Structure formats: C-alpha cells, structure tokens
C-alpha cells in the first residue's frame, strides 16, 4: 500500500509540473503576441519600458520553465530573475502613469503620488511581513 501512495504522489507531482509548464507556455505565447502587436502599431516607441518588461517576462518565463522540474535550480533562477522583473514592472507602470496623467504633473503634490504609493506599499508589506 505504501508503494501505491508513493506512485500517486509521483504522478501528482508530474501532473503539477506539466500543468504549470503548459500555463507558462500559454503566457509566453500571449506575451509574444503583445510584442508583435506593439511592433505592428509602433507602440514600442511610445512605451519602451513596457515593451522591455513584456520581452523580459517572456524570456524569464522560458528560463524558469527550463528549470521547473528541478526545485533546487528553479529556486536560484527564480530569485535571480525576480528583482529585475519587479524593477521593470515599476518602471513600466510609471511610464504609463506619466502618459495618462501628464497634465496633472503641473501640480507639485501630484509628482510625489506614484513614488509615495510605492513607499506606502513597501511599508505596509514590511509591517505585515
């Protein structure tokens, strides 16, 4: 009976890895589609940081998928790629924020709104830790 439970756990683990791998590849396909649409409409010139973020996340997902079956290597790949993703996501969000609220930047207090929101989020995260 012990062997059957071990086989079930192994099958469940393999199914989990396969499902996660399929989900990651679906994400890659969608990210490449976004990049192609940005290229066709020349939006990469207006939103270069967003385009860089999407391209990085696609490459990052491929890299992480390559190490998905090995938990030891996946751990290091994840933690080496995650900080870059966070920085690029903040830069891309700020780029969009600037484009949408450009006229509000004439107000002195509005210029500190986006960085202030980041500081509040980090402080809350550290507090709830």
VOKOL-988730 format. One line per field, with one value per residue (C-alpha): residue number from 0; residue in three letters; z, x, y. Coordinates in pm, 1 decimal, padded with zeros to 6 digits. Layout:
VOKOL-988730
pos: (NUM  ...)
code: (Ala  ...)
z: (Z  ...)
x: (X  ...)
y: (Y  ...)
//
This chain:
VOKOL-988730
pos: (0  1  2  3  4  5  6  7  8  9  10  11  12  13  14  15  16  17  18  19  20  21  22  23  24  25  26  27  28  29  30  31  32  33  34  35  36  37  38  39  40  41  42  43  44  45  46  47  48  49  50  51  52  53  54  55  56  57  58  59  60  61  62  63  64  65  66  67  68  69  70  71  72  73  74  75  76  77  78  79  80  81  82  83  84  85  86  87  88  89  90  91  92  93  94  95  96  97  98  99  100  101  102  103  104  105  106  107  108  109  110  111  112  113  114  115  116  117  118  119  120  121  122  123  124  125  126  127  128)
code: (Unk  Unk  Unk  Unk  Unk  Unk  Unk  Unk  Unk  Unk  Unk  Unk  Unk  Unk  Unk  Unk  Unk  Unk  Unk  Unk  Unk  Unk  Unk  Unk  Unk  Unk  Unk  Unk  Unk  Unk  Unk  Unk  Unk  Unk  Unk  Unk  Unk  Unk  Unk  Unk  Unk  Unk  Unk  Unk  Unk  Unk  Unk  Unk  Unk  Unk  Unk  Unk  Unk  Unk  Unk  Unk  Unk  Unk  Unk  Unk  Unk  Unk  Unk  Unk  Unk  Unk  Unk  Unk  Unk  Unk  Unk  Unk  Unk  Unk  Unk  Unk  Unk  Unk  Unk  Unk  Unk  Unk  Unk  Unk  Unk  Unk  Unk  Unk  Unk  Unk  Unk  Unk  Unk  Unk  Unk  Unk  Unk  Unk  Unk  Unk  Unk  Unk  Unk  Unk  Unk  Unk  Unk  Unk  Unk  Unk  Unk  Unk  Unk  Unk  Unk  Unk  Unk  Unk  Unk  Unk  Unk  Unk  Unk  Unk  Unk  Unk  Unk  Unk  Unk)
z: (00000.0  00070.7  -00285.9  -00424.0  -00218.4  -00340.5  -00700.4  -00653.4  -00515.9  -00805.7  -01061.0  -00889.9  -00895.2  -01265.6  -01344.8  -01149.3  -01337.4  -01672.3  -01592.8  -01476.4  -01786.8  -02013.4  -01833.6  -01869.8  -02243.0  -02286.2  -02111.8  -02341.2  -02649.3  -02522.2  -02436.3  -02781.2  -02931.5  -02731.6  -02854.6  -03215.5  -03182.6  -03027.9  -03316.0  -03583.4  -03434.1  -03345.9  -02981.6  -02861.6  -02936.7  -02707.2  -02438.7  -02447.9  -02082.3  -02114.7  -02425.7  -02240.1  -01946.8  -02167.1  -02354.3  -02028.1  -01875.8  -02186.5  -02168.3  -01791.9  -01830.2  -02082.0  -01846.6  -01547.7  -01749.8  -01834.1  -01463.5  -01345.6  -01285.2  -01067.1  -00748.7  -00646.6  -00969.1  -01006.6  -00667.6  -00779.2  -01126.1  -00969.3  -00717.2  -00972.8  -01220.4  -00984.4  -00875.6  -01237.4  -01307.5  -01012.4  -01123.6  -01484.5  -01376.9  -01163.6  -01446.8  -01696.9  -01459.1  -01402.1  -01777.7  -01824.7  -01524.9  -01678.6  -02013.4  -01862.0  -01601.2  -01787.4  -01731.7  -01358.5  -01322.9  -01320.9  -00961.3  -00724.9  -00492.8  -00777.7  -00873.3  -00546.5  -00580.3  -00766.6  -00560.7  -00247.0  -00336.9  -00376.7  -00038.6  00127.0  -00035.2  00074.3  00427.0  00454.3  00327.2  00580.2  00858.8  00776.5  00694.5)
x: (00000.0  00291.7  00414.9  00075.3  00078.1  00428.6  00324.4  00024.4  00245.2  00487.8  00203.9  00052.0  00388.9  00437.8  00086.0  00150.3  00475.6  00304.8  00011.6  00245.4  00461.0  00154.5  00035.5  00376.7  00385.3  00038.3  00168.5  00472.1  00250.1  00034.3  00338.8  00488.0  00150.2  00152.9  00504.0  00404.7  00103.4  00322.0  00568.9  00297.8  00146.5  00485.6  00381.9  00726.2  00844.8  00578.7  00610.8  00969.8  00977.2  00652.5  00787.3  01110.6  00910.7  00697.4  01005.7  01190.7  00898.0  00872.7  01244.1  01220.4  00929.7  01123.0  01419.7  01208.6  01027.5  01359.6  01428.3  01074.7  01138.4  01444.0  01340.4  01697.0  01790.2  01444.4  01484.8  01802.3  01671.0  01356.1  01538.8  01793.2  01523.4  01252.4  01422.8  01473.6  01106.7  00999.1  01215.4  01095.5  00731.9  00762.3  00932.2  00666.2  00386.6  00546.8  00582.6  00209.7  00124.4  00319.3  00143.5  -00204.4  -00159.5  00082.5  -00123.9  -00152.8  00226.2  00197.0  00075.9  00372.4  00200.0  00097.5  00461.8  00515.6  00196.3  00345.6  00667.1  00459.1  00228.3  00532.3  00670.5  00333.4  00308.6  00660.9  00599.9  00273.2  00441.3  00723.2  00474.0  00260.7  00580.6)
y: (00000.0  00230.1  00189.0  00290.4  00612.5  00690.9  00631.0  00859.0  01137.0  01098.0  01105.4  01409.9  01588.9  01511.7  01632.4  01953.5  02017.2  01950.1  02181.2  02456.8  02416.5  02439.8  02752.5  02913.9  02842.5  02991.9  03303.6  03315.5  03293.6  03580.5  03792.8  03740.0  03831.5  04157.9  04234.5  04164.4  04396.2  04666.8  04627.3  04645.4  04959.1  05111.0  05138.9  05031.6  05386.0  05536.4  05268.0  05137.8  05034.7  04840.7  04665.2  04583.8  04449.3  04223.1  04096.6  04031.4  03842.9  03623.4  03537.0  03492.9  03251.0  03041.9  03034.6  02939.2  02672.5  02511.9  02457.4  02381.9  02011.3  02078.4  02259.1  02339.4  02520.1  02672.1  02840.7  03018.6  03105.2  03249.2  03466.2  03586.6  03693.3  03824.0  04151.4  04257.7  04185.2  04400.0  04692.4  04670.5  04643.0  04956.6  05144.2  05031.3  05129.4  05469.8  05517.9  05453.7  05669.4  05960.3  05923.6  05911.7  06186.4  06416.0  06732.4  06661.5  06676.0  07054.1  07016.4  06980.9  06734.9  06505.2  06439.9  06254.2  06046.8  05747.2  05720.0  05777.4  05489.8  05262.6  05369.9  05306.0  04960.7  04863.9  04996.4  04803.4  04489.1  04526.6  04592.8  04287.4  04093.3)
//
